[in-house]
Amino acid sequence: MKKILLVSLVILLVGMLSVCGWGEEKIKIGIVQIIDHPALNNVRDGVIDALLEVYGYIPGENIEYDIQSAQGDMPTANTIAQKFVSEKVDLIVSIATPASQAAVNATREIPVVFSAVTDPVSAGLVSSLEKPGGNVTGVSDMVPVDRQMYLIKFLFPDAKKVGNLYNAGEVNSVVTNDMAKEACAELGMEILEATVATTADVSMAARSLVGKVDAIYVATDNTVISALDTVAKVCEDNKIPLFLADPTTVSQGALLALGFDYYLHGRQTADLVARVLQGESPGEIPVEFARKLKLLFNPRTVEVLGLDEEEFTSKLNAFIEDMKAQGVEVSLEALPE
């Protein structure tokens, strides 16, 4: 009788352990982002939230995250990537181009799913968009530079020169600068470049454009975005409209941004992460692109620039209709005052 009770107790305990997930090995994911700023943080949160809400990966139960930021330093990004490899994580999520380059350079075996990368082919991450190859896939945030330049001309028809602040050491920024030059040339405008190497250079670079440009444009450059408040201050003091590619940073003083919702970008990335965790080869999964555009404007900046808000909003709505006629879906929002 005692033996029967003992056996029954053991079976019960084993069942309880199984239900609770005890003894099961958690999936370990290393997340590396090049720097902390709102857009990249939103990508990270979107990945984690979607893996939980859609796919049932519960932090602390069946999945574990090691979240790291390189704080804008490439050697640190390389060290983080090598740490993930030595710890044998199951998958690496890399956010932004430099962090993704570090991850891809660190391993040919651990799956890498990148996010917020402008041009993964030029960055050397994949061999092609349709068939990435190797252990890599992801979601690109290739910004609609041509439409962003068109928006500047649409709102300010007399604009001739647009300043572009960027870090020439970021591949993504070089690509978008070249695209901006091409788009501006077709619109009868010219790009004036102001390059930086670190966040400490941003304020001086912005000031160097004063009196020379009709608008300033900042794409998804991680260095400049990290010091965006200094750019906004220069623009505000000199009544220069500041256009962004990242809606999450409009609140820092820009006039508007035409770009993507980076939280949704992260959730889209989670779909690819789940596919890899479920057994698909990353190299066989085509690179995806963000699907919808968002136009967010700042009413406070409209007022600071001396623009009539009703007339300005009317122009924005006309732009939305123009995009719709071209088959492009754009939502319009005003930043809450």
C-alpha positions in Angstrom: 0.0 0.0 0.0 2.8 2.4 0.9 4.5 1.6 -2.4 1.3 2.4 -4.3 1.0 5.7 -2.4 4.6 6.6 -3.1 4.3 5.8 -6.8 1.1 7.8 -7.0 2.8 10.8 -5.3 5.8 10.7 -7.7 3.4 10.6 -10.7 1.5 13.6 -9.2 4.6 15.6 -8.7 5.9 14.8 -12.1 2.6 16.0 -13.6 2.7 19.2 -11.5 6.3 19.9 -12.7 5.2 19.3 -16.3 2.2 21.7 -16.0 4.3 24.4 -14.3 7.0 24.1 -17.0 9.6 23.2 -14.4 12.5 21.4 -15.8 11.8 22.7 -19.3 14.6 24.6 -21.0 13.6 28.2 -21.7 14.3 29.7 -25.2 16.9 32.4 -24.8 16.9 35.4 -27.1 19.6 38.1 -27.1 18.4 41.5 -28.1 21.0 44.1 -29.1 20.2 47.6 -30.2 22.8 50.2 -31.2 21.5 52.9 -28.9 18.6 53.8 -26.6 16.1 56.1 -28.3 12.3 56.0 -28.7 12.1 54.4 -32.1 14.5 51.5 -31.3 13.0 51.0 -27.9 9.5 50.8 -29.5 10.8 48.1 -31.9 12.2 46.1 -28.9 8.9 46.4 -27.0 6.9 45.5 -30.1 8.9 42.3 -30.5 8.5 41.2 -26.9 4.8 42.1 -26.7 3.8 40.3 -29.9 5.8 37.2 -29.0 3.8 37.1 -25.8 0.4 38.1 -27.0 0.3 36.3 -30.4 2.6 33.4 -29.9 2.5 32.7 -26.1 6.1 33.2 -25.3 6.0 34.2 -21.7 9.1 35.9 -20.2 10.4 34.0 -17.2 8.4 30.9 -18.1 9.2 29.6 -21.6 11.4 32.4 -22.9 14.2 34.6 -21.5 15.5 37.8 -22.9 19.0 39.3 -22.6 18.5 43.0 -23.6 21.6 45.0 -24.3 22.3 48.5 -25.8 25.6 49.4 -27.3 25.0 53.1 -26.4 26.1 54.2 -29.9 29.5 52.4 -29.7 30.3 49.9 -32.4 33.0 48.0 -30.5 30.5 47.6 -27.7 28.0 46.2 -30.2 30.6 43.7 -31.3 31.3 42.7 -27.7 27.6 42.2 -27.0 27.2 40.1 -30.1 30.2 37.9 -29.2 28.7 37.6 -25.6 25.5 36.2 -27.1 27.4 33.7 -29.2 29.5 32.5 -26.3 26.4 32.1 -24.2 24.8 30.1 -27.1 21.5 32.0 -27.2 18.9 30.4 -29.4 18.3 33.6 -31.5 19.6 37.1 -31.8 17.3 40.1 -32.5 19.4 43.0 -33.8 17.9 46.5 -33.9 19.3 49.1 -36.3 22.0 48.6 -39.0 25.2 48.8 -36.9 23.9 46.4 -34.2 22.8 44.0 -37.0 26.2 44.1 -38.7 27.8 43.2 -35.3 25.4 40.3 -34.9 25.9 38.9 -38.4 29.7 39.2 -38.2 29.7 37.3 -34.9 27.9 34.1 -36.0 27.1 32.0 -39.0 25.1 29.5 -37.0 22.8 31.3 -34.5 19.7 32.7 -36.3 19.7 36.5 -36.6 16.5 38.5 -37.1 17.2 42.1 -37.8 14.8 45.1 -37.5 15.0 48.8 -38.3 17.6 48.3 -41.0 17.3 50.6 -44.0 19.2 48.6 -46.7 20.2 45.1 -45.5 21.9 44.3 -48.9 24.2 47.4 -48.8 24.9 46.8 -45.1 26.2 43.3 -46.0 23.6 41.5 -43.9 21.9 39.5 -46.7 22.8 38.4 -50.2 19.3 39.4 -51.6 15.9 40.6 -50.2 14.0 37.6 -51.7 16.4 34.9 -50.5 18.6 36.3 -47.7 20.7 33.1 -47.3 22.6 31.9 -44.3 21.3 32.5 -40.9 19.7 35.9 -41.4 16.4 37.6 -42.2 14.5 40.6 -40.9 12.3 43.6 -41.5 13.6 46.7 -43.2 12.6 50.3 -42.4 13.6 51.6 -45.8 12.2 55.1 -45.5 10.1 56.6 -48.3 12.7 59.4 -49.0 11.2 60.3 -52.3 7.8 61.0 -50.7 9.4 62.8 -47.8 11.1 65.2 -50.2 7.9 65.5 -52.1 6.1 66.5 -48.9 8.6 69.3 -48.2 8.0 70.7 -51.7 4.2 70.1 -51.4 4.1 72.2 -48.2 6.7 74.8 -49.1 6.7 75.2 -52.9 9.4 77.9 -52.8 11.9 75.6 -51.0 15.1 75.3 -52.9 17.6 73.9 -50.4 17.2 71.1 -47.8 19.8 70.4 -45.1 20.4 66.8 -44.3 22.1 65.9 -41.0 23.6 62.5 -40.8 26.5 60.3 -39.6 28.5 59.3 -42.7 29.7 56.3 -40.8 26.2 54.7 -40.8 25.6 52.8 -44.0 21.8 53.4 -43.7 22.3 57.2 -43.5 24.6 57.2 -46.6 21.9 55.3 -48.5 19.1 57.7 -47.5 21.3 60.8 -48.2 21.9 59.5 -51.8 18.2 58.9 -52.2 17.4 62.3 -50.9 19.8 63.9 -53.4 18.1 62.1 -56.3 14.6 62.9 -55.1 15.4 66.6 -54.6 17.0 66.9 -58.0 13.8 65.7 -59.6 11.8 68.3 -57.6 14.1 71.2 -58.4 15.7 71.2 -54.9 19.2 70.6 -53.6 20.5 68.7 -50.6 23.1 70.4 -48.4 24.9 67.9 -46.2 26.1 68.4 -42.7 27.8 65.2 -41.4 28.6 64.2 -37.8 30.7 61.5 -36.1 29.2 61.6 -32.6 26.3 63.2 -30.8 28.6 66.0 -29.6 28.9 67.2 -33.3 25.2 67.5 -33.9 24.5 71.0 -32.6 27.4 72.6 -34.5 26.4 70.7 -37.7 22.8 72.0 -37.3 24.0 75.6 -36.8 26.2 75.3 -39.9 23.0 75.0 -42.0 21.4 78.2 -40.7 20.9 80.8 -43.4 21.7 78.3 -46.1 18.6 76.0 -46.2 14.8 76.3 -46.4 14.2 73.1 -44.3 16.2 70.6 -42.4 15.7 66.8 -42.8 16.7 64.0 -40.4 16.1 60.4 -41.5 16.7 57.4 -39.3 20.2 58.3 -38.3 20.9 56.9 -34.9 23.5 59.5 -34.0 21.5 62.5 -34.9 18.2 61.2 -33.4 20.0 60.7 -30.1 20.7 64.5 -30.0 17.6 65.6 -31.8 16.6 68.1 -29.2 19.7 70.2 -30.1 18.6 70.2 -33.8 15.1 71.2 -32.9 16.4 74.1 -30.8 18.4 75.4 -33.7 15.4 75.1 -36.0 13.0 76.7 -33.6 15.4 79.7 -32.9 15.8 80.3 -36.6 12.3 79.4 -37.8 13.4 76.5 -40.0 10.9 73.7 -40.5 12.3 70.4 -39.3 11.2 67.2 -41.1 11.8 63.7 -39.7 11.4 60.1 -40.9 10.5 58.9 -37.4 7.1 59.8 -35.9 8.1 58.7 -32.4 10.5 61.7 -32.1 8.2 64.6 -33.4 7.5 65.6 -29.8 11.1 66.9 -29.5 10.3 69.9 -31.5 10.0 68.9 -35.2 7.3 70.2 -37.5 6.3 66.7 -38.6 7.4 63.2 -39.6 6.4 60.9 -42.4 7.5 57.4 -41.6 6.6 54.2 -39.8 5.1 53.3 -36.4 8.2 51.5 -35.0 6.2 49.6 -32.4 4.2 48.0 -35.2 7.6 47.5 -36.9 8.7 45.5 -33.9 5.5 43.4 -33.9 6.0 42.6 -37.6 9.6 41.5 -36.7 8.2 39.2 -34.0 6.3 37.3 -36.7 9.7 36.4 -38.3 11.2 35.5 -35.0 8.3 33.1 -34.3 8.7 31.5 -37.7 12.4 30.8 -37.0 11.7 29.5 -33.5 9.1 27.2 -35.1 11.7 25.7 -37.4 11.9 27.7 -40.6 15.4 28.5 -41.9 16.0 32.3 -41.7 17.9 32.3 -45.0 14.7 31.1 -46.8 12.4 33.8 -45.3 12.3 36.9 -47.6 13.1 40.3 -46.0 10.0 42.2 -45.2 9.2 46.0 -45.3 7.0 48.1 -43.1 3.5 48.3 -44.5 1.9 51.6 -43.6 3.0 55.2 -43.4 2.1 57.6 -40.7 2.2 61.4 -40.9 2.4 63.1 -37.5 2.6 66.8 -37.1 3.3 69.0 -34.1 0.7 71.9 -33.6 3.1 73.7 -31.2 5.8 73.9 -33.9 3.3 75.0 -36.5 2.5 77.9 -34.2 6.2 78.6 -33.5 6.9 78.8 -37.2 4.1 81.3 -37.6 2.0 79.0 -39.8 -1.7 79.1 -39.9 -2.8 75.7 -38.4 -6.0 75.4 -40.3 -4.4 76.1 -43.6 -1.4 73.8 -42.8 -3.8 71.0 -41.8 -5.7 71.5 -45.1 -2.4 71.1 -47.0 -1.6 67.9 -45.1 -5.0 66.5 -45.9 -4.4 67.4 -49.6 -1.1 65.5 -49.4 -2.9 62.4 -47.9 -5.3 62.5 -50.9 -2.4 62.8 -53.3 -0.7 59.8 -51.8 -4.0 57.8 -51.9 -4.3 58.5 -55.6 -0.8 57.0 -55.9 -1.9 53.9 -54.0 0.0 54.8 -50.8 -1.8 54.4 -47.5 -1.0 57.3 -45.1 -2.7 58.1 -41.8 -2.7 61.7 -40.4 -2.4 62.5 -36.7 -1.7 65.6 -34.7 0.6 65.4 -31.7 -1.5 65.9 -28.5 -0.8 69.4 -27.1 
